[in-house]
Protein backbone atom coordinates (compact mmCIF):
# COMPACT_ATOMS: atom_id res chain seq x y z
CA UNK A 1 0.00 0.00 0.00
CA UNK A 2 1.75 3.17 -1.19
CA UNK A 3 -0.49 5.96 0.04
CA UNK A 4 0.19 9.38 1.49
CA UNK A 5 -0.49 9.55 5.22
CA UNK A 6 -1.68 12.66 7.06
CA UNK A 7 -1.55 13.01 10.84
CA UNK A 8 -3.27 16.02 12.40
CA UNK A 9 -2.82 17.02 16.05
CA UNK A 10 -5.93 19.05 17.00
CA UNK A 11 -4.28 20.46 20.13
CA UNK A 12 -0.70 20.42 18.90
CA UNK A 13 0.25 17.77 21.47
CA UNK A 14 2.08 14.74 20.02
CA UNK A 15 0.96 12.73 23.05
CA UNK A 16 -2.66 13.82 22.69
CA UNK A 17 -5.38 13.14 20.14
CA UNK A 18 -4.25 12.25 16.61
CA UNK A 19 -6.44 12.30 13.49
CA UNK A 20 -5.10 10.03 10.76
CA UNK A 21 -6.05 10.07 7.09
CA UNK A 22 -4.86 8.36 3.92
CA UNK A 23 -4.96 10.09 0.54
CA UNK A 24 -7.90 8.86 -1.53
CA UNK A 25 -9.61 7.22 1.45
CA UNK A 26 -12.96 8.46 2.76
CA UNK A 27 -12.32 6.98 6.16
CA UNK A 28 -10.60 8.51 9.15
CA UNK A 29 -8.89 7.16 12.26
CA UNK A 30 -8.62 8.89 15.61
CA UNK A 31 -6.17 7.87 18.31
CA UNK A 32 -7.60 9.07 21.60
CA UNK A 33 -5.82 8.78 24.95
CA UNK A 34 -8.39 8.06 27.65
CA UNK A 35 -7.42 11.25 29.48
CA UNK A 36 -8.27 13.27 26.34
CA UNK A 37 -11.60 11.64 25.57
CA UNK A 38 -13.80 14.68 26.24
CA UNK A 39 -11.72 16.79 23.85
CA UNK A 40 -13.22 14.96 20.85
CA UNK A 41 -16.86 15.20 21.94
CA UNK A 42 -17.72 17.94 19.45
CA UNK A 43 -16.02 16.31 16.46
CA UNK A 44 -18.78 15.17 14.03
CA UNK A 45 -16.84 12.14 12.78
CA UNK A 46 -16.72 10.65 16.28
CA UNK A 47 -20.47 11.18 16.75
CA UNK A 48 -21.20 8.85 13.83
CA UNK A 49 -21.12 5.11 13.10
CA UNK A 50 -17.71 3.80 14.14
CA UNK A 51 -15.71 0.71 14.89
CA UNK A 52 -13.35 1.17 17.81
CA UNK A 53 -10.57 -0.61 19.68
CA UNK A 54 -9.76 -0.06 23.34
CA UNK A 55 -6.14 -0.95 24.17
CA UNK A 56 -4.67 -1.47 27.61
CA UNK A 57 -3.08 -3.86 30.06
CA UNK A 58 -4.53 -6.54 32.31
CA UNK A 59 -3.18 -8.51 35.24
CA UNK A 60 -0.70 -10.30 32.98
CA UNK A 61 1.97 -7.73 31.99
CA UNK A 62 3.17 -9.99 29.18
CA UNK A 63 -0.18 -9.89 27.41
CA UNK A 64 -1.78 -6.78 25.90
CA UNK A 65 -5.56 -6.47 26.11
CA UNK A 66 -8.10 -5.11 23.64
CA UNK A 67 -11.85 -4.61 23.46
CA UNK A 68 -13.40 -4.32 19.98
CA UNK A 69 -16.77 -2.69 19.49
CA UNK A 70 -19.05 -0.74 17.18
CA UNK A 71 -21.67 1.93 17.64
CA UNK A 72 -23.94 4.30 15.77
CA UNK A 73 -22.34 7.03 17.88
CA UNK A 74 -18.72 6.30 18.68
CA UNK A 75 -18.25 9.08 21.23
CA UNK A 76 -21.25 8.14 23.37
CA UNK A 77 -20.11 4.52 23.46
CA UNK A 78 -16.59 5.54 24.49
CA UNK A 79 -18.00 7.66 27.32
CA UNK A 80 -19.90 4.60 28.49
CA UNK A 81 -16.74 2.48 28.40
CA UNK A 82 -14.86 5.15 30.35
CA UNK A 83 -17.26 4.39 33.20
CA UNK A 84 -17.48 0.59 33.00
CA UNK A 85 -14.11 -0.64 31.63
CA UNK A 86 -10.98 0.05 33.66
CA UNK A 87 -8.23 -1.66 31.66
CA UNK A 88 -7.92 0.63 28.64
CA UNK A 89 -5.82 3.75 28.18
CA UNK A 90 -5.96 4.33 24.39
CA UNK A 91 -8.93 4.22 22.01
CA UNK A 92 -8.48 3.83 18.25
CA UNK A 93 -11.66 4.86 16.44
CA UNK A 94 -12.39 4.36 12.73
CA UNK A 95 -15.16 6.31 11.02
CA UNK A 96 -16.03 7.52 7.53
CA UNK A 97 -18.67 9.28 5.50
CA UNK A 98 -19.57 6.02 3.77
CA UNK A 99 -19.92 3.89 6.93
CA UNK A 100 -23.33 2.93 8.26
CA UNK A 101 -24.40 0.61 11.08
CA UNK A 102 -24.30 -2.48 8.87
CA UNK A 103 -20.73 -1.66 7.84
CA UNK A 104 -19.38 -1.22 11.37
CA UNK A 105 -21.10 -4.41 12.53
CA UNK A 106 -19.41 -6.28 9.69
CA UNK A 107 -16.02 -4.73 10.51
CA UNK A 108 -16.46 -5.56 14.19
CA UNK A 109 -17.05 -9.22 13.37
CA UNK A 110 -14.06 -9.34 11.02
CA UNK A 111 -11.82 -7.68 13.59
CA UNK A 112 -12.77 -9.95 16.49
CA UNK A 113 -12.51 -13.08 14.35
CA UNK A 114 -9.05 -12.24 13.02
CA UNK A 115 -7.74 -11.01 16.39
CA UNK A 116 -8.79 -14.30 18.01
CA UNK A 117 -7.26 -16.31 15.18
CA UNK A 118 -3.90 -14.53 15.46
CA UNK A 119 -4.07 -14.55 19.29
CA UNK A 120 -1.55 -11.80 20.05
CA UNK A 121 -3.84 -9.88 22.42
CA UNK A 122 -6.19 -10.89 25.18
CA UNK A 123 -9.65 -10.17 23.77
CA UNK A 124 -11.92 -8.56 26.36
CA UNK A 125 -15.10 -9.26 24.36
CA UNK A 126 -17.22 -11.96 25.98
CA UNK A 127 -19.31 -12.63 22.85
CA UNK A 128 -18.30 -12.81 19.20
CA UNK A 129 -20.99 -11.11 17.08
CA UNK A 130 -22.47 -12.91 14.10
CA UNK A 131 -21.24 -11.88 10.68
CA UNK A 132 -23.44 -9.21 9.17
CA UNK A 133 -24.61 -10.08 5.66
CA UNK A 134 -23.78 -7.46 3.06
CA UNK A 135 -24.24 -7.10 -0.66
CA UNK A 136 -21.30 -8.09 -2.83
CA UNK A 137 -20.47 -4.43 -3.50
CA UNK A 138 -20.61 -3.44 0.18
CA UNK A 139 -18.58 -6.49 1.15
CA UNK A 140 -15.81 -5.47 -1.24
CA UNK A 141 -15.85 -1.90 0.09
CA UNK A 142 -15.62 -3.13 3.68
CA UNK A 143 -12.82 -5.55 2.86
CA UNK A 144 -10.88 -2.58 1.48
CA UNK A 145 -11.71 -0.52 4.58
CA UNK A 146 -10.47 -3.36 6.79
CA UNK A 147 -7.14 -3.29 4.96
CA UNK A 148 -6.82 0.37 5.98
CA UNK A 149 -7.54 -0.58 9.60
CA UNK A 150 -4.76 -3.16 9.51
CA UNK A 151 -2.37 -0.71 7.86
CA UNK A 152 -2.96 2.04 10.43
CA UNK A 153 -2.67 -0.45 13.29
CA UNK A 154 0.75 -1.54 12.02
CA UNK A 155 1.78 2.08 11.39
CA UNK A 156 1.37 2.87 15.08
CA UNK A 157 2.98 -0.31 16.36
CA UNK A 158 -0.22 -2.11 17.31
CA UNK A 159 0.35 -5.75 16.37
CA UNK A 160 -3.23 -6.93 16.89
CA UNK A 161 -3.52 -8.21 13.31
CA UNK A 162 0.11 -9.13 12.61
CA UNK A 163 0.44 -12.88 12.13
CA UNK A 164 2.93 -14.71 14.30
CA UNK A 165 5.66 -16.50 12.32
CA UNK A 166 5.53 -20.25 12.81
CA UNK A 167 8.77 -21.94 13.76
CA UNK A 168 9.43 -23.31 10.26
CA UNK A 169 8.90 -19.81 8.82
CA UNK A 170 11.10 -17.94 11.29
CA UNK A 171 14.02 -16.21 9.57
CA UNK A 172 16.21 -16.35 12.68
CA UNK A 173 15.80 -18.97 15.40
CA UNK A 174 17.36 -18.47 18.81
CA UNK A 175 18.05 -21.04 21.49
CA UNK A 176 18.48 -20.92 25.25
CA UNK A 177 19.59 -23.93 27.27
CA UNK A 178 19.76 -24.05 31.05
CA UNK A 179 22.34 -25.97 33.04
CA UNK A 180 19.67 -28.48 34.03
CA UNK A 181 18.92 -29.23 30.37
CA UNK A 182 15.72 -27.25 29.76
CA UNK A 183 15.83 -25.67 26.31
CA UNK A 184 13.81 -22.96 24.62
CA UNK A 185 13.47 -22.08 20.94
CA UNK A 186 12.12 -18.78 19.74
CA UNK A 187 12.52 -15.67 17.65
CA UNK A 188 12.47 -11.92 18.06
CA UNK A 189 9.42 -10.23 16.53
CA UNK A 190 9.52 -6.83 14.77
CA UNK A 191 7.56 -5.39 17.70
CA UNK A 192 10.44 -6.21 20.07
CA UNK A 193 8.45 -9.04 21.62
CA UNK A 194 9.89 -12.54 21.77
CA UNK A 195 7.98 -15.71 20.91
CA UNK A 196 8.86 -19.04 22.53
CA UNK A 197 7.68 -21.96 20.41
CA UNK A 198 5.63 -24.93 21.56
CA UNK A 199 7.75 -27.89 22.58
CA UNK A 200 10.30 -25.73 24.37
CA UNK A 201 10.98 -26.78 27.95
CA UNK A 202 11.48 -24.93 31.23
CA UNK A 203 12.75 -25.79 34.69
CA UNK A 204 10.13 -26.46 37.37
CA UNK A 205 11.87 -25.08 40.44
CA UNK A 206 12.51 -21.34 40.59
CA UNK A 207 15.59 -19.75 42.15
CA UNK A 208 14.95 -18.28 45.63
CA UNK A 209 15.59 -14.74 44.39
CA UNK A 210 13.08 -15.08 41.52
CA UNK A 211 10.14 -13.05 42.81
CA UNK A 212 7.79 -10.34 41.64
CA UNK A 213 6.43 -10.11 38.11
CA UNK A 214 8.63 -12.90 36.72
CA UNK A 215 7.37 -15.43 39.23
CA UNK A 216 3.79 -14.22 38.85
CA UNK A 217 4.04 -14.69 35.09
CA UNK A 218 5.29 -18.27 35.43
CA UNK A 219 2.46 -19.04 37.81
CA UNK A 220 -0.03 -17.70 35.28
CA UNK A 221 1.51 -19.77 32.49
CA UNK A 222 1.13 -22.90 34.62
CA UNK A 223 -2.43 -22.02 35.61
CA UNK A 224 -3.36 -21.37 31.96
CA UNK A 225 -1.88 -24.68 30.80
CA UNK A 226 0.82 -23.02 28.68
CA UNK A 227 3.43 -24.74 30.88
CA UNK A 228 2.63 -28.32 31.92
CA UNK A 229 4.73 -30.89 33.74
CA UNK A 230 6.87 -33.09 31.49
CA UNK A 231 8.49 -34.66 34.54
CA UNK A 232 9.38 -33.78 38.10
CA UNK A 233 12.00 -31.25 37.01
CA UNK A 234 10.74 -29.93 33.69
CA UNK A 235 7.82 -28.09 32.11
CA UNK A 236 6.95 -28.12 28.43
CA UNK A 237 5.33 -25.28 26.46
CA UNK A 238 2.06 -26.61 25.04
CA UNK A 239 1.63 -23.66 22.67
CA UNK A 240 3.58 -20.78 21.17
CA UNK A 241 3.72 -17.90 23.63
CA UNK A 242 4.68 -14.27 23.08
CA UNK A 243 6.61 -12.51 25.83
CA UNK A 244 7.02 -8.75 25.99
CA UNK A 245 10.83 -9.04 25.99
CA UNK A 246 13.57 -11.66 25.42
CA UNK A 247 14.45 -11.28 29.11
CA UNK A 248 10.94 -12.21 30.23
CA UNK A 249 11.08 -15.26 27.95
CA UNK A 250 14.43 -16.45 29.30
CA UNK A 251 13.35 -15.85 32.89
CA UNK A 252 10.24 -17.97 32.39
CA UNK A 253 12.38 -20.83 31.10
CA UNK A 254 15.10 -20.73 33.75
CA UNK A 255 12.96 -19.63 36.69
CA UNK A 256 15.45 -16.93 37.61
CA UNK A 257 16.44 -13.43 36.58
CA UNK A 258 18.91 -12.94 33.73
CA UNK A 259 19.57 -10.82 30.67
CA UNK A 260 17.66 -12.41 27.80
CA UNK A 261 19.61 -10.46 25.16
CA UNK A 262 22.72 -12.37 26.24
CA UNK A 263 20.97 -15.66 27.00
CA UNK A 264 19.35 -16.28 23.59
CA UNK A 265 21.85 -17.43 20.92
CA UNK A 266 21.54 -18.36 17.27
CA UNK A 267 22.81 -21.62 15.75
CA UNK A 268 26.29 -20.09 15.38
CA UNK A 269 26.43 -19.12 19.05
CA UNK A 270 25.97 -15.39 18.54
CA UNK A 271 23.78 -13.72 21.11
CA UNK A 272 20.63 -11.80 20.31
CA UNK A 273 22.44 -8.70 21.56
CA UNK A 274 25.34 -9.22 19.13
CA UNK A 275 23.01 -9.74 16.17
CA UNK A 276 20.53 -6.96 16.87
CA UNK A 277 22.11 -4.25 18.99
CA UNK A 278 25.85 -4.14 18.27
KEKE-175474 format. One record per residue (C-alpha): x, y, z; residue in three letters. Coordinates in pm, whole numbers, padded with zeros to 5 digits, always signed. Layout:
residues N
XYZALA...
end
This chain:
residues 278
+00000+00000+00000UNK+00175+00317-00119UNK-00049+00596+00004UNK+00019+00938+00149UNK-00049+00955+00522UNK-00168+01266+00706UNK-00155+01301+01084UNK-00327+01602+01240UNK-00282+01702+01605UNK-00593+01905+01700UNK-00428+02046+02013UNK-00070+02042+01890UNK+00025+01777+02147UNK+00208+01474+02002UNK+00096+01273+02305UNK-00266+01382+02269UNK-00538+01314+02014UNK-00425+01225+01661UNK-00644+01230+01349UNK-00510+01003+01076UNK-00605+01007+00709UNK-00486+00836+00392UNK-00496+01009+00054UNK-00790+00886-00153UNK-00961+00722+00145UNK-01296+00846+00276UNK-01232+00698+00616UNK-01060+00851+00915UNK-00889+00716+01226UNK-00862+00889+01561UNK-00617+00787+01831UNK-00760+00907+02160UNK-00582+00878+02495UNK-00839+00806+02765UNK-00742+01125+02948UNK-00827+01327+02634UNK-01160+01164+02557UNK-01380+01468+02624UNK-01172+01679+02385UNK-01322+01496+02085UNK-01686+01520+02194UNK-01772+01794+01945UNK-01602+01631+01646UNK-01878+01517+01403UNK-01684+01214+01278UNK-01672+01065+01628UNK-02047+01118+01675UNK-02120+00885+01383UNK-02112+00511+01310UNK-01771+00380+01414UNK-01571+00071+01489UNK-01335+00117+01781UNK-01057-00061+01968UNK-00976-00006+02334UNK-00614-00095+02417UNK-00467-00147+02761UNK-00308-00386+03006UNK-00453-00654+03231UNK-00318-00851+03524UNK-00070-01030+03298UNK+00197-00773+03199UNK+00317-00999+02918UNK-00018-00989+02741UNK-00178-00678+02590UNK-00556-00647+02611UNK-00810-00511+02364UNK-01185-00461+02346UNK-01340-00432+01998UNK-01677-00269+01949UNK-01905-00074+01718UNK-02167+00193+01764UNK-02394+00430+01577UNK-02234+00703+01788UNK-01872+00630+01868UNK-01825+00908+02123UNK-02125+00814+02337UNK-02011+00452+02346UNK-01659+00554+02449UNK-01800+00766+02732UNK-01990+00460+02849UNK-01674+00248+02840UNK-01486+00515+03035UNK-01726+00439+03320UNK-01748+00059+03300UNK-01411-00064+03163UNK-01098+00005+03366UNK-00823-00166+03166UNK-00792+00063+02864UNK-00582+00375+02818UNK-00596+00433+02439UNK-00893+00422+02201UNK-00848+00383+01825UNK-01166+00486+01644UNK-01239+00436+01273UNK-01516+00631+01102UNK-01603+00752+00753UNK-01867+00928+00550UNK-01957+00602+00377UNK-01992+00389+00693UNK-02333+00293+00826UNK-02440+00061+01108UNK-02430-00248+00887UNK-02073-00166+00784UNK-01938-00122+01137UNK-02110-00441+01253UNK-01941-00628+00969UNK-01602-00473+01051UNK-01646-00556+01419UNK-01705-00922+01337UNK-01406-00934+01102UNK-01182-00768+01359UNK-01277-00995+01649UNK-01251-01308+01435UNK-00905-01224+01302UNK-00774-01101+01639UNK-00879-01430+01801UNK-00726-01631+01518UNK-00390-01453+01546UNK-00407-01455+01929UNK-00155-01180+02005UNK-00384-00988+02242UNK-00619-01089+02518UNK-00965-01017+02377UNK-01192-00856+02636UNK-01510-00926+02436UNK-01722-01196+02598UNK-01931-01263+02285UNK-01830-01281+01920UNK-02099-01111+01708UNK-02247-01291+01410UNK-02124-01188+01068UNK-02344-00921+00917UNK-02461-01008+00566UNK-02378-00746+00306UNK-02424-00710-00066UNK-02130-00809-00283UNK-02047-00443-00350UNK-02061-00344+00018UNK-01858-00649+00115UNK-01581-00547-00124UNK-01585-00190+00009UNK-01562-00313+00368UNK-01282-00555+00286UNK-01088-00258+00148UNK-01171-00052+00458UNK-01047-00336+00679UNK-00714-00329+00496UNK-00682+00037+00598UNK-00754-00058+00960UNK-00476-00316+00951UNK-00237-00071+00786UNK-00296+00204+01043UNK-00267-00045+01329UNK+00075-00154+01202UNK+00178+00208+01139UNK+00137+00287+01508UNK+00298-00031+01636UNK-00022-00211+01731UNK+00035-00575+01637UNK-00323-00693+01689UNK-00352-00821+01331UNK+00011-00913+01261UNK+00044-01288+01213UNK+00293-01471+01430UNK+00566-01650+01232UNK+00553-02025+01281UNK+00877-02194+01376UNK+00943-02331+01026UNK+00890-01981+00882UNK+01110-01794+01129UNK+01402-01621+00957UNK+01621-01635+01268UNK+01580-01897+01540UNK+01736-01847+01881UNK+01805-02104+02149UNK+01848-02092+02525UNK+01959-02393+02727UNK+01976-02405+03105UNK+02234-02597+03304UNK+01967-02848+03403UNK+01892-02923+03037UNK+01572-02725+02976UNK+01583-02567+02631UNK+01381-02296+02462UNK+01347-02208+02094UNK+01212-01878+01974UNK+01252-01567+01765UNK+01247-01192+01806UNK+00942-01023+01653UNK+00952-00683+01477UNK+00756-00539+01770UNK+01044-00621+02007UNK+00845-00904+02162UNK+00989-01254+02177UNK+00798-01571+02091UNK+00886-01904+02253UNK+00768-02196+02041UNK+00563-02493+02156UNK+00775-02789+02258UNK+01030-02573+02437UNK+01098-02678+02795UNK+01148-02493+03123UNK+01275-02579+03469UNK+01013-02646+03737UNK+01187-02508+04044UNK+01251-02134+04059UNK+01559-01975+04215UNK+01495-01828+04563UNK+01559-01474+04439UNK+01308-01508+04152UNK+01014-01305+04281UNK+00779-01034+04164UNK+00643-01011+03811UNK+00863-01290+03672UNK+00737-01543+03923UNK+00379-01422+03885UNK+00404-01469+03509UNK+00529-01827+03543UNK+00246-01904+03781UNK-00003-01770+03528UNK+00151-01977+03249UNK+00113-02290+03462UNK-00243-02202+03561UNK-00336-02137+03196UNK-00188-02468+03080UNK+00082-02302+02868UNK+00343-02474+03088UNK+00263-02832+03192UNK+00473-03089+03374UNK+00687-03309+03149UNK+00849-03466+03454UNK+00938-03378+03810UNK+01200-03125+03701UNK+01074-02993+03369UNK+00782-02809+03211UNK+00695-02812+02843UNK+00533-02528+02646UNK+00206-02661+02504UNK+00163-02366+02267UNK+00358-02078+02117UNK+00372-01790+02363UNK+00468-01427+02308UNK+00661-01251+02583UNK+00702-00875+02599UNK+01083-00904+02599UNK+01357-01166+02542UNK+01445-01128+02911UNK+01094-01221+03023UNK+01108-01526+02795UNK+01443-01645+02930UNK+01335-01585+03289UNK+01024-01797+03239UNK+01238-02083+03110UNK+01510-02073+03375UNK+01296-01963+03669UNK+01545-01693+03761UNK+01644-01343+03658UNK+01891-01294+03373UNK+01957-01082+03067UNK+01766-01241+02780UNK+01961-01046+02516UNK+02272-01237+02624UNK+02097-01566+02700UNK+01935-01628+02359UNK+02185-01743+02092UNK+02154-01836+01727UNK+02281-02162+01575UNK+02629-02009+01538UNK+02643-01912+01905UNK+02597-01539+01854UNK+02378-01372+02111UNK+02063-01180+02031UNK+02244-00870+02156UNK+02534-00922+01913UNK+02301-00974+01617UNK+02053-00696+01687UNK+02211-00425+01899UNK+02585-00414+01827UNK
end
